Amino acid sequence: MQKVDYIIVGGGYAGIFFAHQLLTAGKSFKLFAGGAQGASHVSAGVVNPVVLKKFTTFWLAQEQINCLKMTITEMESYTGKQFHIDEPVCRIFHDDNEKKLWEKKQATDALSPFLSLEFTKLDVVNNEYGIGTVLQSGRLDVQSFFSSLSEFLNENGNLKHEIFDYKLLDAGSSVYMNLEYSKIIFCEGMGVLKNPFFCQLPVQANKGHHLKVKLSSELNISATLKKKHFLFSLRDGNYYYGGTYDRHQLDEGINPSAVEELESGLKQMYPHEYLTTEINYGFRPTVGDRRPILGAHETYKNMYVFNGLGARGILNGSYFAKVLFQHTESGSPLPAEVDLKRFTVR
């Protein structure tokens, strides 16, 4: 029997960022990452502190940005790889009213750290009313992020490429197969609905599609463009365009209506020929109150859930992995806004 401090179930943003907390604290652990890849692995990787529909920010935006910067620096240091892309998000205005709203919001204390007042224009895309730059924004190279961290964890004996079998878990004795653990963290995304310990959580799927396209005229800019969806270059010469949000068509497979939405949006901003080379989709784990879910099981107090990161998986994952680790190690109270008890205690 091998003793470990932690078992992590799930290899998306939640699981990887929690593994980082364990690595930096010198904890022993095994991370189970078998089965199909989740939404994290096909995400855009955009780091954006602004809700670009109405130019608002969100709860703990600056704190999350600061935490992510430190976390990524540490990760890049011990993996020896670079996956942060310092290219800002640039919002293409739909009309002059949007530009005026941007200027109005920029003058507020909440948005001034994130909205630039320097507007630009580009020749290769439709941007009659100009483009605003989101400060402190950027992007992760998602493929490099997961491959670099998986390689590092594998080399250090932390990674198990196996599907976690709930039937083999003896929760009362804190034993899974040949592992005796002190704590176990379930970071499964939509997989939580098959978890017999946490399947009642109100996690809702939000299906997102994106396209990979080849553009006939290159953008030749170091930025992520956003009008209806995000557009940015990839390492393989393709461009990412997406993603959609759908709470209703939740079947497996590509939905033609989502593809039509993406093609329409791309044509509105990019007036040149392009070729679609790939279509991908994933199911984001979301919560009705738009807050992650963290906390311990009612019966098994050393069993925790870390879920509901939604469309901001990178920012939520990095910040709340640290919050959860401080809770599991030192008993630091969880913020009421993310505590599992908001759904289990009446």
FIZA-249912 format. One record per residue: residue in one letter; x, y, z negated of N, C-alpha, C in turn. Coordinates in steps of 0.001 Angstrom, whole numbers, plus 500000, padded with zeros to 6 digits. Each point is the difference from the previous one (the first is absolute). Layout:
% residues N
AXYZXYZXYZ/...
END
This chain:
% residues 346
M500846498802500000499154501198500000500887501256500000/Q499761500880500960500751501249500089499194501127499367/K500636500755499149499330501122499349500298501291500756/V498952500792500245500158501305500642499173501025499234/D500421501235500105499231501072499354498675500238500707/Y500027499935501329498798500334500775499830499072501194/I498763499780500362499620499498501317499195501103500666/I500338500303501255499223500942500815499352499197501119/V498721500211500214499294499343501094499587501063501003/G500629499973501179499688500986501037501235500770500426/G500199500104501320501202500652500512499734501246500809/G498887500701499708499741501287500639500638501121499203/Y499498501217500186500600501138499292499925499834498482/A498859499534499488499863499855498553501046499035499451/G500101498831500606500944498999499521501449500423500127/I500358500601501128501388500404500227500401501145499073/F499129500976499828500345501111499109500056499545498538/F499155499043499617500109499497498633501282499188499842/A500368499246501021501268499262499961501170500956499806/H499916501175500617501062500999499822500136500407498542/Q498894500183499329500060500344498576500715498907499209/L499728498761500336500635498883499300501498499924500312/L500340500248501254501415499972500386500808501050499242/T499487501205499953500752501082499350500051499824498483/A499063499209499438499988499765498552500720498702499621/G500490499280501003500727498771499720499128498837499571/K498747499991500429499080498932499635500111498835500987/S499764498791499500499975498822500867498578499811500526/F499886499591501268498668499848500576500040499183501274/K498818499519500382499781499370501290498827500701500663/L500150500306501272498940500640500764499504499021501056/F498711499685499958499389499086500961499387500802501140/A500472499746501220499563500783501157499700499090501186/G499266498940499754499623499112501085498695500425500637/G499658499359501116498738500294500660500093501130500995/A498838500407500489499928501049501024500413501353499435/Q500607500828500842500380501342499587498753500862499819/G500050500883499000498879500877499719500107501329500704/A499158500927499568499923501309500640501304500782499872/S500730499810498909501247500750499788500961499833501163/H500096498776500516501006499689501015499665500573501372/V498747500378500224499629500607501285499597501465499818/S500327500562498846499643501390499722500908500962500764/A499576501248500047500789501026500698501258500372499227/G499945499912498680501147500394499185500104501490499787/V498948500741500311500034501459499878499914500408498533/V500860500919499618500008500572498652499498501431500124/N498813500245499488499326501264500277499236500469498764/P500359501139499422499323500485498790498736500812500260/V499539500043501249498847500834500350498930499164500692/V498745500200499606498868499424500725499756500903501204/L500307499507501186500101500871501165498672500293500678/K498916499479499461498693500330500569499523501359499508/K500185500247498688499527501258499421501123500800499337/F501249499533500179501171500682499441499892500143498485/T499827498867499357500002499938498549501104499045499574/T500341500013498726500956499033499491499255499030499094/F500721499169499267499339498975499197500692499865498652/W499405499240499144500449499797498625501454499542499949/L500820500739499276501402499642499743500862499978501265/A499631500793500990500730499975501272501480500329499824/Q500304501093499303501402500389499843500764498975499169/E499373499495498956500651498986499168500288498731500809/Q499081499644500867500203498807500818501107500217501028/I500047501174500594501062500316500956501360499923499311/N500105500601498812501273500000499271500430498585499635/C499046499194499542500304498627499625500463499193501208/L499321500186501130500365499242501192501409500340500469/K500365501267499961501347500396500425501061499269499186/M499821499962498698500958499316499135500005498494500265/T498811499437500143499883498562500225500674499580501302/I499727500733501080500577499645501302501515500157499971/T500491501039499339501455500174499873500629498804499309/E499372499522498936500511498839499268499938498738500858/M498902499816500716499850498826500849501033499981501123/E500194501140500627500979500075501083501406499763499477/S500244500374498741501323499806499412500309498525499813/Y499079499239499399500353498613499718499795499061501195/T499167500397500980499880499165501200501064500335501038/G500555501208499922500962500430501006499349500325501328/K498673500149500002499261500295501229499279501336499851/Q499696500614501127499271501268499975498659499808500681/F498930500319499306498674499868500594499139501245499831/H500529501025499332499271501267499938500289500808501254/I498966500515500648500130500813501206499566501415499655/D500935500911500035499740501382499591499423500794501171/E498792499629500395499297500682501082498638500434499473/P499702501290499995498769500487499370498752499656500803/V498878500030499301498703499893500650499617501372500531/C499585500054501251499608501258500637498557499892500489/R499166500869499489498563499954500279499641500899501174/I499423499398501039499510500750501150498608500547499669/F499832501305500102498715500610499659498970499772501110/H498768499688499583498918499804500963499490501324500560/D500044501054499175499500501299500435500616501080499104/D499646501233500289500582501113499253499516500026498551/N498790499504499766499481499965498636500833499085499103/E500466498898500555500857499101499225501320500684499634/K500535500739500929501245500711499738499804501040498899/K498885500701500038499706500987498960499790499327498645/L499365498842499999499799499262498752501340499558499425/W500899499543500864501365499628499576500671501182499300/E499914501176500617500624501202499433499373500342498651/K498691499841499889499317500282498743500433499030498911/K500076498731500345500391498989499014501475500143499619/Q500814500436500941501425500153499707500241501037498914/A499105500931499866500144501070499004499617499539498591/T499486498794499859499603499509498679501169499306499321/D499973499965498675501074499352499240500086498508500302/A498857499363500225499983498557500215500612499594501334/L499834500843501029500443499621501350501257500701500472/S500401501084499369501178500738500479501271499157500041/P500186499009499102501215499180500118499984499054501196/F498834499834500638499872498972501030499684500525501394/L499517501228500131499608500519501309500934501123500433/S500650499806501123500886501026500546499192501059500739/L500463501234499944499357501073500757500692500259501336/E500967499183500327500664500115501303499312499052500976/F499343500563500996499263499196500974500830499814501261/T499806498858500654500759499682501202499047499584501118/K500561499851501197499264499479501144500909499046500768/L499385499004500641500743499009500773499453499951501416/D500866499674500960499588499943501396499354498673500374/V500407498910499356499627498670500466498645499529499478/V499436500704499010498678499615499483499066501210500034/N498709499722499957499003501068499957499991500623498610/N500354501264499921500000500696498707499768501493500197/E498861500307500581499648501373500353500052500947498801/Y499634499486498814499900500857498821501206499882499073/G501011499264500456501228499903499225500044498790499082/I501123499899499282500279498847499147500554500490498669/G499488499456498905500509500313498673500803498832499440/T501057500307499258500883498967499448499694499761498525/V499888498738499624499787499626498604501357499854499328/L500255500827499009501263499944499267500015498790499077/Q501181499501499730500236498845499130499380498712500546/S499676499973501276499457498794500624501121499251500702/G499721498797500426500986499174500679499392498668500366/R500881498993500111499514498695500430500998498929499597/L499496498804499740500864498843499817500005499173501279/D501144499447500336500077498988501045499469498720499364/V498737499699500253499321498917499282500682498658500232/Q500357499717501233500642498727500305501327499870499273/S500800501057500034501296499974499323499832499926498487/F499003500700499463499749499985498564499747498586499502/F499049499324500625499644498662499520501084498967500310/S500613500093501156501043499025500319501226500190499107/S500365501239499717501160500275499138499766499526498574/L498812500307499465499699499591498630499823498493499896/S499364499388500983499828498546499979501347499297500068/E500877500500500851501343499412500112500758500123498689/F499917501156499375500704500212498730499442499078498913/L498680499924499886499381499151498977500318498533500246/N500001499611501268500307498611500342501435499647499632/E500924500881500323501415499756499701500257499920498499/N499177500687499221500174500008498549499118498977499279/G499366499135500773499227498916499411498672500410499397/N499480501165500383498738500483499438498783499663500854/L500214499699501268498889499883500940499619498545500236/K498700499746499955499463498672500292499052500130501192/H500378499392501123499144500043501188498949498902499891/E499125500143499022498984498987499744498664500677499692/I498929499353500397498673500462499612499766499631498544/F499593500953499195499747499748498585498722499178499859/D500095498885499269498878499091499819499427500183498594/Y498830500630499905499392500276498698499738498720499196/K499758498900500706499705498740499315501192499494499194/L501187500432500357501205499543499310500422500934498877/L499213501040499758500313500968498952499342499585498684/D500810499827498980499510499762498640500110501325499256/A498937500805500093500044501352499447500143499984498488/G499403499012499351500084499937498542501402499745499492/S500786499257500774501383499687499603501028500874500708/S499536500874500892500887500874500785501014499187500799/V499467499020500714500852499126500810499404499895501403/Y500867500133501003499611499754501386501029499051500604/M499571498816500329500886498958500532501185499823499043/N501206500288500458501174499835499132500459501316499381/L499118501022500019500362501316499480499223500313498722/E500710500368498967499377500508498787500226501512499976/Y498936500760499990500115501441500146499514500729498751/S500508501208499837499493500858498926498783500787500460/K500045500454501267498891500785500555499847499654501468/I498775500113500483499722499753501415499184501175500544/I500383500496501184499381501172500612499425499595501355/F498709500165500177499364499688501275499891501275500835/C500707500005501131500061501161500909499570499531501395/E498784499550500129499601499228501170499204500755501053/G499731501280499808499159500687500970498644499335500087/M499503499804501226498685499390500164499986498539499567/G501158499395499844500080498636499509499457499850498593/V499857501113499295499490499945498623498585499422499948/L499260500096501088498629499494500008499963498477499921/K501138499339500235500095498549499867500673499602498685/N500354500993499203500677499754498731498943499717498927/P499982498806499399498953499677499037500030500849498734/F501112500691499741500121500810498785499553501442500208/F500074500484501249499681501406500263499054500186501191/C499315498952500424499190500081501217498785500911499860/Q499635500370498759498829500858499797500327501492500113/L501240500330500222500363501418500101499346500635501229/P499603501275499909499309500669501116500969500512501068/V500810499087500519500925500355501080499283499779501326/Q500004501028500832499282499970501263500984500098501162/A499744499217501028500868500024501174499707501214500867/N501055500610500493499897501069500990500901499584501160/K499387499652501112500747499452501132500588501119500847/G501274499874500300500682501002500815500690499378501197/H499792500584501163500685499593501232501049501045500379/H501045499557500679500905500954500638500525499406501312/L500440500880500855500566499607501286501508500192499999/K500690499155500773501361500299500419499925500326501479/V500578501150500372499893500450501386501356500448500529/K500145499910501309501134500600500698499490501251500698/L500661501122499736499592501274500578500783500281501277/S499309500531501011500675500323501262500891501228499854/S499643500903499081500826501174499698500330499987498515/E501267499861499675500426499895498614499688501293499239/L499735499864498703499721501179499184501266500801499715/N501107499272499776501290500651499716499921500974498821/I499310499577498961499942500790498773500217499071498810/S500547500551498943500228499232498772498888500337499016/A498821499459500269498839500298499170498937498939500225/T499067499933499065498798499188500140498857500942500316/L499437499874501190498896500877500406498676499442499492/K499109500906499619498685499577499506498928500941500535/K499034499437500683498786500735500322498851499193499420/K499533499005500742499028499077499416500717498839499318/H501118499550500625500801498919499448501474500383500085/F500859499158499440501437500252500000500647499460501277/L500989500746500504500786499582501163501469500254499709/F500820498933500089501437500168499776500767498888500709/S501275500239500226500836499051500730500486498881499093/L500181498817500590500533498838499309501385499662500549/R500711499162499278501371499657500396500058499251501325/D498926499267500341500043499146501193499596500730501282/G499847501326499932499631500768501186498511500216500147/N499204499298499188498560500214499982499656501164499076/Y498730500371500033499469500984499061498853499357499221/Y499893500380498751498893499588499152498891501023500144/Y498762499530500171498856500910499983498883499362499172/G499594500670498935498944499468499138499994500760498676/G499222499517499032499152498848500135498550500397499693/T499118499078500317498580500204499774499619499617498565/Y498784500372499617499445499649498692498606499443500220/D499767498763499562498707499358500232499639499119498806/R498906500319499337499521499201498861498908499007500402/H499635499963501267498852499205500423500389498802500867/Q500857500208501004500427498885500846501212499326499342/L499717499038499142501048499404499179500334498570500412/D499641499635501213500332498676500503501459499962500446/E500571498801500023501343499840500542499969500250501505/G501066500546500517500092500256501426499917501477500323/I500323500306501233500024501382500466498591500446500379/N499594501159499519498679500545500311500101500978501177/P499313499733501101500065500882501176499648501448499686/S499054500234499104499612501378499679501149500753499346/A500809499310499202501161500645499382501042500351501048/V500198499105500958500961500258501078499533501189500836/E498713500060500282499443501128500762500204501315499249/E499811499971498687500215501207499192501447500466500096/L500929499052499932501412500353500075500366500519501384/E499525499346501028500319500445501364499444501386500270/S498797500262499498499400501323500169500811501060499261/G500398499698498774500774500957499216501352500290500610/L500653498976500532501315500199500605499898500848501260/K498968499761500795499837500779501229499725501471499715/Q499363500284498863499727501387499644501279500777499706/M501011499325499446501222500710499630501143499772500983/Y499952498906500744501101499668500910499455499896501423/P500237501012500846499350500078501318500736499246501106/H500855499067499654500798499270500996499637498509499964/E500560499252500928499745498567500053500703499292498844/Y499395498916499560500639499170498982499560498555500199/L500751499079499421499699498577500097499901499417498599/T498886499369499700499841499330498713500726498666500041/T500957499802499110500793498769499978499606499050498874/E499291500521499000499648499151498858498864500655499211/I499116499176499447498932500476499120500078499212498699/N500039500704498888500085499348498698498880500508499090/Y499724499219498961499017500429499017500346499399498642/G499444500605498961500176499496498648498847500465499134/F499896499425498800498914500328499077500571500663498749/R499783501302499875500489500723498833499127499682498784/P500601499782498837499205499813498783499659501356499386/T498736500356499997499576501309499506499017499842498838/V499835501083499265499094500039498854499092501211500175/G498755499876499546499021501055500196500421501352499446/D500696500014498864500436501275499415501370500453500505/R500531499274500983501269500354500654501179500034499026/R499959499129499030501099499857499040500445498544499979/P501289499744499853500469498617499872499425499336498750/I500179498703499918499555499223498843501216499336499357/L500245500331498733501112499441499242499471499509498656/G500542498899499518499631499590498654500054498513499783/A499741499609498758500093498611499581498651499304500057/H500064498693500158498814499152499967499403500026498594/E498683499874499928499328500062498698500420498860499074/T500231498827500552500346498830499185501496499775499922/Y500659500040501156501447499729500065500741501337500024/K500461500424498850500533501356499835501345500215500677/N500667498926500421501266500152500726499806499832501505/M498758500068500440499648499902501420499445501350500452/Y500581500559501055499652501356500431499622500028501483/V499259501037500343499660500247501394500533501378500393/F500442500118501253500482501259500565499463500033501428/N498933500772500222499278499902501255499327501334500336/G499330500023501157499212501162500400500805501208500400/L501160499789500635500859501133500362499444500800501171/G499121499411500790499331500733501074500931500431501113/A499670501128500623500761500497501142501310500665499587/R500174500268498704501247500598499511500811498960499234/G500195498853500634500669498894499338501411500305499558/I500732500806500762501386500297499662500077500904498779/L499264501097500026500031500926498866499389499374498753/N498821499395500143499367499346498859500855498847499481/G500549499221500913500783498838499600501233500362499216/S500755500966500492501225500419499332499716500565498617/Y499038500917499916499737500695498740499378499075498958/F498977499272500398499270499207499014500692498686499660/A500966499575500817500832498865499594500790500368498748/K500487501218499959500742500467498829499070500140498793/V498808500527500228499010500143498923499653498631499419/L499761499029500875499636498664499532501157499336499269/F501209500160500492501159499400499343500185500577498596/Q499853501293499866500121500608498671498912499483499060/H498848499683500566498903499441499209500311498564499567/T500473499180500934500245498591499670501189499831499068/E500956500903500072501208499862499194499908500677498641/S499439501188499957500023500769498750498606500333499481/G498980499578500723498648500280499549499530501410500258/S500694500734500869499566501357500332498581499950500554/P499110500858499527498607499930500450499876500306501490/L499090499293500641499717500265501406499075501203500118/P500173500841501000499033501085500220498603499415500177/A499028500616499377498629499489500079499504499913501434/E500510500893500856499536500045501389500347498733500785/V501048499274499574500417498802500739499857498718499172/D499643500150498752499927498842499105498890499043500428/L500343498722500063499038498951500309498766500077499097/K500171500473498798498903500031499012498842500888500447/R500223500887500957498886500848500444498912499165500673/F500354498775500409499016499115500611499560498866499070/T500794499704498988499701498832499157499455500354498635/V500200501250499549499514500420498680498816500935500187/R498903499693499362498802500826500120499633500622498650/
END
